[in-house]
Amino acid sequence: MTGNFMEWWKSTVRNHRPIVLVVAVVVGLLVVFNGAFFVAAYFPGSCRACHYMDPYVDQWKASAHANVSCIKCTTSRPSSSR
């Protein structure tokens, strides 16, 4: 069974090399972009690049939660764990 799969895989890659390359590049770019976005989200100033956040960031800095990164509260997770 593994031999059949490997034979199929080799023929697919050989015959559809441009398609496989494009899909691999797109998936790689999505992974890199997602990772960069996740890392940037730890910094409160990064939201200002796309959103008007000045009063909210100022309020956050003056609050008791100033030592908690924004991503800790804004990520998707079940509401029971908050």
N, C-alpha and C positions, 0 to 999 in steps of 0.2 A: 504494500500500500504506500509506504514512504517513497519507494522507487517510482511509482506512478505519479505521485505528487511532484517529486523533484523533476521528473521529465516534463510534466505539464508546466511547471514553473519556469524551467529553462526555455521552453518554446514560447511561452507568453512573453517573457522578458526579451527574448531575441526578436520576436515578431512585432512587439509593441513598445520598443525601447523609448521612443519619444513620449508616448503617453505615460509610461511608468516614470520617466524622468520628471515630467511636468507634475504629476501627482506627488512624487517625493519632494520636489521643491516647494510646492504649495503647502503640504503638510508640515514640512520643516519650518517654513516662514510663519505658519500659524502657531506652532509650538514656541518659536522664539518671541513672536509678538505677545502671546499670552503670558509668557514668563516675564518679559519686560514690563508689561502692564501690571502684573501682580507685584513685582518688586517696586515699581514706581508708586503703587497705591499705598505703600507704607508711609510715604511722605505727604503731609497734609497740603503742601503747596502744589503738588502735582495735579490736583483736581482743578486748580485755577486755570490750567491751560485750556480747558474746554467749558468750564462752568463759572458763573459769577459766584464766588465763594467767600469774598472778603469779609462780610459781616459774620458769616458762620465760623470761619477760621478764627477770627478775632474772639468770638464768643467762646469757642472751644479752648483757645489758649488761656482764657481767664477762668475757665471752669475747673472743677476738681478732677475732670477727666483729661487734663492736659498731658498726662503721662501715658495715655492710651492711644495707640495709633488708630487712624480712621478706619482702616480695614478690619479691625477687630469688631467693630459695630456694624459695618455695612456689607460684609460678605454674606452670601446666601448660606443659611443653615437653618435647621429646624428651630422654631420659636421656643420649644421647650428647653433648649440648651442656653438660652440667653439669660 
